[in-house]
Amino acid sequence: MKAANLQPDLASYTALMNAAAFEGHWLDAWAILDDMVAEGISPDVTVFSALLKAQYRCSSQHIWKVVEKMKELGVAPNATIYSNIIRRFLDQGNLELAIQYFYAMKSHEIIPDVHIAQSVIAHTAQAGYPRLALDLAAWFESVSIRRLDHTVWVRCLIASAEQLYEEGVYSCWKKVVHELKMKPGEGICISVLDTAARHGLPDLATDVLRVMKLTGIEWQEYHFAPLIEAFSRQKQFKEAFQVLEIMRSDGIAPLPETAYAVADAITDTITIDSTWTIIDELQKDGQKVDVTVIQALIKATVKLGDLQRAIGAYKTLPEYGVTPDLTVFNLLLRGCVRASHRELGDLLLADMKAAKVKPDQETYETFISLCLTDTDYEDSFFYLEEMKAAGFRPSPRVYKHLVEKCLGANDPRFKIAVEEMLQQGYRPPAGLQRMIRKTLEAEHGRRANDRDVIASEPVAIDGAARRFIETGGVQGVLELPKERI
C-alpha cells in the first residue's frame, strides 16, 4: 500500500494487528503499533486489545508495557481490555493480580463481562476464599443485568462448606436450592451438614436431609449425626433424642458415637440433671429412650469426673428398659481409671461376667490402666497376657504406661515390657526413651561402684594358701574339715 502511495487507515492497521494476535507474533504487533503511530494514526482500544492478545505467551512484563503505552497515548481501557488482562493472569495462576484488576474495574465503574466475572469468582472460590468470592458475586449482580451461572454458585457453596463458613453456606444453600431449584449431590450435602453441625444450625441440617430424601439418597447414620450435633450445640437435647428415635424407626441403628455430641455439649452437672428430666418426660409420654442417650449421659458424667453420679445412672438403667452393654461398661471403667478406684473396677468386671458381656480390646487396655493406678500393679501383667490370649494386640499406649510404672517403681521388669514393645513393632516415644536411658545409666553406675568396692577390700586367705604363696608352691596342704571327708 505504501509503495502504491496508499495511506493505510485505522481499519487496515486493526486487521494487521488482529492477524498478528491470532498467530501470537508479539514482536510484529509492536512493530505494527509503532508504524501506526509514525503514520499519525491514533490507535483505539480495539487495537490495544489485539496487542494484548499477541502478548499472551510472553511474560507479564509485556502486559505492563501495553498498559503503559495506553497511558502514554491517552487510551482509556474498557471492559475488553480488562478482560484480556484478567484472563491472562488467571491462565497463569496469578489469582492475586486477576482480582486486583477486577477491583480496578469496580473502581472505574466498568461492568465486567459475565464470563470473566464467572471465571474470577469461580477461581477465587476454588482457591479457598469463599467470603471474597461471594463479595465479588454480590457486587457483579448488583451492577450487571446478567446473572451468574448456577455452576458459580455451586462452587461458592462447596468452597464455603469446605471452609465451614457459616454465612456463606447458608446464603449459597438458599440460592442454589430455593432460588435456582437445584438438588446438590450427596458429597455437597454432607459438607453442608458438617457446617450445620459445627455452627449449631439444625434448621439447615433438616433442610439438607429433606433435599437428600427428594433426590433419592438413602439416609444413613452419618447423615443424622450432624443434625444431632446441631441440636446439641443449641442445647435442644429433647429434639436430639427424638432424632435418634426417628433413626430407629427408619431402620437406622445409631452408633454410640452418634449421640456423643450430646455428651460434648454437657459441661456441668446441672445440665446433666436437666437432661435426665427430659428423658423422664419422654418416657412418661410413651416414647422409648434410646440406649445411645444413656451412653452419652454416662460419658458426660465420667468426663466431668462425677463417678458417683455415673454409677447411679448405671444402677437405674433397668428403669428405662436399657440393658448395660459393652459401651456402658467401658465408659464406667474409664471413670474408675480417672478416680483410681480399683475396687469399683473389679465389681464392674464381675458385673460384666455375670451379664455375659465379652470384653474387647478397649476393656482390657482400660483395666490394665486401672491396675497401674494402684501400688500393687501385679495384675496388669496378668491382664496383658489374657488380652493377648484373647487375640487382641496391645496398643503402644499400654506398653508405654506399663514401662513408665515399672520405671517409677524401680521394677526391672521394664526391660521385659520394652522388649515386648519392640517385638510388637512399636518404637518408644522420645520422652520414654530418655527415661529408659537415664535408668540404665544409673543402673550401670551402681554396678560400677559395686565393683570398685569389692576390688578395694582385702582378700582373706587361709593358712595353707598363704604357705603355698610364700614358699613359691613348695608347701601348702589343704586340710578339709572332718565332716566333709
Order of alpha helices (4+ residues) and beta strands (2+ residues): alpha-alpha-alpha-alpha-alpha-alpha-alpha-alpha-alpha-alpha-alpha-alpha-alpha-alpha-alpha-alpha-alpha-alpha-alpha-alpha-alpha-alpha-alpha-alpha-alpha-alpha
